[in-house]
Amino acid sequence: MTVNADLSGHVVVITGAAGDLGWGIAQACLGAGARVALVDLDAEGLAQRSGQDDERLLRLPCDVADSEQVRRVIDAVLARWGRLDVLVNNAAVVTPGEKLGDLSLEHWQQALDINLTGAWLMCKFALGPMRRAGRGLVLNIASQLGSVAAPGRGAYGTSKAGLIALARAIAVDHADEGVRSVSLSPGAVLSSRVLRRYGDAETARHMLASRYPVGRLGEVEDIAQMALFLMSKSASFMTGVDVRVDGGYTAI
């Protein structure tokens, strides 16, 4: 799927931009004419992902769980481009695969701090310029595990369910100010994170693909193109919803 979207002049802020999914969404936005702020705790990863200098890119190392760092990121974006049209909350951490009764408080808190509170902090500071402009979109990258449970993924799933609820709350609170808010819930995507867990693509497909009615894992492009659609004018009547791009996983 290739989405025909025009984001010329728009400014998109993407957290977790050093990862495969964040960078994939960034590339889709750049291809649609947007200016993109790449936000990630991994400064070296940001530099490697973005490659050559591009005046449409802004690289901003940030711990999204740190309120002051988040404030500085939004200030830097406004200082550079004077506007903020889309916030993509994609930063996430996956906690150890343990039953909830065995999970440490440290790992539980880490999942909530980064995946959920970090997203709220980004929203808190990004909503100001959006509300003043009377336009904007908050796009939370949630997960199929925000809607269904999986063994050993309780903290991660809880944080992603929170992202879905956060998107709905923002939609209800700020629709009258021109701000839309949606969540996008991917299924398993063939990314470096999945490859690290399973060793290689063939093993990942063997272990996971049969769980999906479509018979395959997702590709980064599947998610990036849906994100681009949700940013486009074609999705202007969509807010407060969770869009699942999960190959039918949650339909079973």
C-alpha positions, -999 to 999 in steps of 0.1 A, spaced: 0 0 0 13 34 -9 -6 64 5 -9 96 -15 -6 122 11 6 158 10 23 170 42 41 199 25 49 225 52 38 202 81 61 195 110 61 160 125 77 150 157 85 113 161 98 97 193 117 65 192 129 77 158 162 57 159 143 24 158 131 7 126 94 17 130 101 53 140 125 58 111 101 41 87 74 66 97 99 94 94 108 84 58 71 82 48 66 117 62 96 131 44 84 115 12 51 133 17 69 167 20 69 171 58 97 184 80 105 159 107 120 161 142 137 128 151 135 122 189 153 94 207 174 86 237 199 70 214 218 100 199 242 78 180 213 58 166 197 91 154 228 101 136 231 68 119 194 67 108 192 101 94 224 99 74 233 130 54 224 165 64 189 175 54 174 208 63 140 191 67 154 169 96 160 179 132 178 154 155 169 158 192 182 133 218 157 130 246 145 108 275 108 111 270 103 102 307 121 135 317 97 164 317 124 191 313 140 173 284 106 169 267 99 206 271 133 215 255 125 193 226 92 210 218 109 244 223 136 234 198 110 223 172 91 256 176 123 276 175 134 259 142 101 257 123 75 278 143 48 251 143 40 215 152 14 196 133 18 160 142 32 142 173 39 105 169 44 88 203 65 58 192 91 55 220 88 22 238 107 -3 260 100 -40 262 103 -54 297 116 -89 305 92 -117 296 81 -126 331 48 -133 347 34 -102 364 38 -118 398 75 -122 392 81 -88 375 102 -63 395 88 -29 404 117 -14 385 107 -31 352 70 -24 357 78 13 364 101 15 334 74 3 311 49 29 324 75 57 326 87 54 290 57 39 271 29 58 288 40 87 309 66 96 283 38 98 257 17 119 280 46 143 287 51 147 249 14 155 246 14 179 275 40 201 258 30 195 222 -7 203 227 0 239 235 11 249 200 -15 227 184 -43 243 204 -31 278 196 -30 269 159 -64 253 160 -50 221 143 -29 190 151 -28 153 154 -15 131 182 -7 96 169 1 70 196 18 39 184 2 13 206 2 -25 200 -21 -55 194 -11 -63 230 -30 -32 241 -62 -51 233 -53 -87 240 -29 -103 265 2 -125 259 22 -145 285 50 -125 300 40 -92 284 18 -78 311 37 -46 318 41 -38 281 5 -46 272 -8 -25 301 13 5 290 0 1 254 -36 -2 266 -30 31 284 -18 46 251 -51 36 234 -70 52 263 -48 83 262 -56 88 226 -93 87 233 -90 111 262 -71 136 241 -97 133 213 -126 140 237 -108 169 255 -94 187 225 -116 180 194 -133 214 198 -98 230 195 -91 213 162 -68 185 176 -74 149 165 -59 120 184 -58 83 173 -38 52 182 -23 27 158 -19 -8 170 6 -29 150 9 -67 151 44 -83 151 65 -64 126 97 -79 111 120 -53 127 154 -54 144 137 -58 177 119 -90 166 151 -102 149 171 -97 182 145 -118 200 142 -147 175 177 -146 160 168 -143 123 138 -135 100 132 -172 91 129 -182 127 107 -153 135 83 -162 107 83 -198 117 74 -190 153 49 -162 147 34 -161 113 9 -189 119 -7 -168 147 -19 -143 120 -48 -151 97 -30 -134 68 -1 -159 73 27 -134 76 43 -109 98 40 -72 93 65 -50 75 77 -16 87 61 -2 55 27 -15 65 27 5 96 44 36 82 19 39 53 -11 36 77 5 63 99 8 85 69 -28 79 60 -39 89 95 -19 122 91 -36 129 58 -67 149 50 -84 117 41 -85 108 78 -98 142 90 -130 127 103 -112 101 124 -104 108 160 -106 88 193 -102 54 176 -76 26 177 -66 14 142 -53 -21 143 -28 -32 116 -23 -66 130 -29 -91 102 -61 -103 119 -44 -113 152 -70 -97 174 -99 -111 154 -93 -146 166 
